[in-house]
Amino acid sequence: MDSKVLKKLEFDKIRERLADKTLSDPGRAAALLLTPKTSMAAVKRLQAETLEAESVMMRAASLPMCGFSDISAELARLKAGADLGCGELLRVLGVMKAAKRARNGLKDSSAQLLWNYARRLQYDERLMAELDSAILNENALADSASPELQRIRRSIMRENEGIREKLSSIIRSPQLKEYLQDAIVTMRGGRYVVPVKQEHKRHIRGLVHDQSASGQTVFIEPMEVVEANNRLRELELAEAAEVSRILRAFSNRCREIQAELAEDLEALTALDLIFAKAARASEMKASPPEITDERRVIIKNGRHPLIDPNKVVPVSLSIDDGYCGLIITGPNTGGKTVTLKLVGLLALMAQCGLLVPASGGTVLPVFSAVYADIGDEQSIEQSLSTFSSHMSNITRIVKAANEKSLVLLDEVGAGTDPAEGAALAMAILETLEQRRCIVIATTHYSEIKAFAMASRSYQNACMAFSLKTLSPTYELIMGVPGVSNAFEISRKLGLDESIIARARQHMSEEALKFEELIGEAQRRQELAEKKALQAEMDRRMAQSIRDKSDMELKKAQEKAQKLVERANEKALEILKDARDEAERIIAELKAAQGRQEEINAARRALNNKIEQVSAALRTKPAVKSDTRPEDLSVGDTGKILTTGVTATVLKEPRDGSVYVQAGAIKLTLPLSEVAPADEEKKVRKLGRVARATISPGMSLDVRGCTLDEAILETDSYLDAAFLAGLNEVVIIHGKGTGVLRAGLRDYLRTHAHVKTFRPGQFGEGEDGVTVITLK
């Protein structure tokens, strides 16, 4: 992709915001160098990787990534045979720690594409432990780095203490005190010395190492500590040699796994970038586009990723059904250029594996190149040089563009005579149509609007403008060109009507009719969209009512079945109690009379009777009545024979069935299953039938609850919503620390009534709510 085009579309800012989500310097560098892929397979793989990372972030308790350093320089030093210092070894250790965390964090996940990176990660557990304990900081090894280093440092400490004690005795000596410039111990050339007055240097036996700038003080190493200083110097050299040996040993071990470390750095950088894409997608409330090999662009509720999400107006557009381009018209500062950049940015983002800030159903092809002629010059008077610059750019675009290209032209043909500019613009659009490019262009020229209306390849769209507020609404209306609204705006601003009428006389009749037709088409389009929206709302409401009715009927049938089963169970219990009582009486008779034959016969008869009743209950014989249609009227009270439940007739019987209400349940039953009640039981009519149905509501607010309390509330609420036949409900948990949100979503994954769930979208509450679709 042309770097100039990426800059015009402000893709560099997309990179910077992505880089802010990375955890490492290599990841940040990769984000800042991100470029779109032009292969269908590569783009789909990148999109799938980002989706996997987003899923891992939502499910995992902690991110499987951590920060790490760029060890390219360290690897180069190892390859050259050099040894690494403490700081360099710490950076290598950081990479191995990041490799361990990523591999373990992704090992048991279902993210197969991410595991393909993580499985390449290797680390030496033993080396990591030794480096951790041996390196104190970027400049020093710990004493425990080796037994020899520990021994040497202890010896150094003892020698230092001995030397200080001897020198302290010298500076405290009353006889020598007058010879000293100051009663202190200092160092010169790495050896302990005392400051002696120049005139008394012969009174202190020792070696002179330095003198002050004034010459009044000499620094003498007393003979009493010369040998000790020599031993200290030898120990320091031994310490340096041991440190060098340890660092060399660690460096050699790192050199042995140099190739593995290089592969770790590469895989970790790729993973860091992928998780940064997922984090950015979550921040933007983005969704994956459908990547297609067809020549069509469909954007649903696309939001410019660089505009404040609280202020951005979503844009929907489509280039499909044989069209190759879109001509956008509208007022200045109305959002035309922003829409151009939006389409270009979403295409580039998708081809980089970034999810796009748009609703589901967004469709984007894979472009081999994106071309743009977008100028920020909004002046009415443009110089020839500006026009020449634009035409030079467009000339290059026309030569290079092909069927895999996206071409974005801002104010095409502007900057010169309107008639010539419009003619040039139409010729350019026709040429790009022949090249089979996908084209989006903006214009103010009426000739180009008419060209698009007459064309089979281009369609019109306009940025809406409110005459009430005299300001753009930034909404894109598909299918109709925009009108200038110059006369209406002038009238609203108080321009004299006679001036407006005179202005109309200066316009041709064709131009006036054209503007009027466009205005009427725009009004009809808006009306049609409103009617379509109302029709969709009505359809959804009707479907909801139908679903609820079906659910109530199902619940009524289940309730009736349960009533029958409970009655059967009660009957069996009564029979069993009767058998037990009969056994007791038989036992008493047997004891009293000893009539065994009669007793056995009675027992067999009783058992046969119980078995007959039990079998009859199990077979659930159909209960019938000879009820006739004229026996039941609206408002009559009847009895449902299969359940024994009282019901009220709601409609006159017809076609052998009757519509009744039992409690809050309404259902249609065969006439043979309903018996009329006695006349004195007709105590309520249709107007008195209770119609209220308890509803659990469309949302549940659990803010302020603990996680356990919220789970209990949510469980009860979902049961009620499921029984009420609701299709979609909302749990309001707030944003806060995220503990309540994460806990509830983990719980929802296994709930029996939950089909799917998702975070709220822009305008729904975003991450502060969870939208649930019930089964």
Salt bridges, closest charged atoms under 4 A:
GLU10 OE2 - LYS13 NZ 2.88
GLU10 OE1 - LYS341 NZ 3.59
ASP20 OD1 - ARG28 NH1 3.27
GLU49 OE2 - ARG45 NH1 2.87
GLU74 OE2 - ARG91 NE 2.73
ASP83 OD2 - ARG248 NE 3.37
ASP83 OD1 - ARG255 NH2 3.37
GLU88 OE2 - ARG77 NE 3.02
GLU125 OE1 - LYS100 NZ 3.23
GLU130 OE2 - ARG126 NE 3.20
GLU130 OE1 - ARG253 NH1 2.32
ASP132 OD1 - LYS97 NZ 3.28
GLU138 OE2 - ARG91 NH1 3.79
ASP143 OD1 - ARG153 NH1 2.69
GLU148 OE2 - ARG151 NH2 2.64
GLU159 OE2 - ARG231 NE 3.11
ASP210 OD2 - ARG188 NE 3.15
GLU221 OE1 - ARG191 NE 2.87
GLU221 OE1 - HIS209 NE2 2.57
GLU236 OE1 - ARG233 NH1 3.48
GLU239 OE2 - ARG153 NE 2.82
GLU242 OE2 - ARG245 NH2 2.70
GLU263 OE2 - ARG120 NE 3.27
GLU266 OE2 - ARG120 NH2 3.73
GLU283 OE2 - LYS21 NZ 2.79
GLU283 OE1 - ARG280 NH1 2.55
GLU290 OE2 - ARG296 NH2 3.70
GLU294 OE1 - ARG296 NE 2.66
ASP320 OD2 - ARG296 NH1 3.85
ASP373 OD2 - HIS390 ND1 2.89
GLU403 OE1 - ARG436 NH1 2.64
GLU411 OE2 - LYS336 NZ 3.81
GLU411 OE2 - HIS444 NE2 3.36
GLU488 OE2 - ARG491 NH1 2.94
GLU497 OE2 - ARG491 NH2 2.93
GLU509 OE2 - LYS513 NZ 3.23
GLU520 OE1 - ARG523 NH2 3.06
GLU520 OE2 - ARG524 NE 3.08
GLU536 OE2 - ARG539 NH2 2.84
GLU536 OE2 - ARG540 NE 2.97
GLU581 OE2 - ARG584 NH2 2.22
GLU583 OE2 - ARG603 NE 3.20
GLU588 OE2 - ARG584 NH1 2.65
GLU598 OE1 - ARG595 NH2 2.00
GLU611 OE2 - ARG618 NH2 3.39
GLU630 OE2 - ARG628 NE 3.73
ASP631 OD1 - ARG628 NH2 3.21
ASP636 OD1 - LYS682 NZ 3.41
ASP655 OD2 - ARG654 NE 3.89
GLU679 OE2 - LYS682 NZ 3.08
ASP701 OD2 - ARG703 NH2 2.68
ASP715 OD1 - HIS751 NE2 2.96
ASP719 OD1 - HIS753 NE2 2.87
ASP746 OD1 - ARG749 NH1 2.38
GLU764 OE1 - ARG758 NH1 2.92
GLU766 OE1 - LYS735 NZ 3.51
ASP767 OD1 - ARG745 NH2 3.84
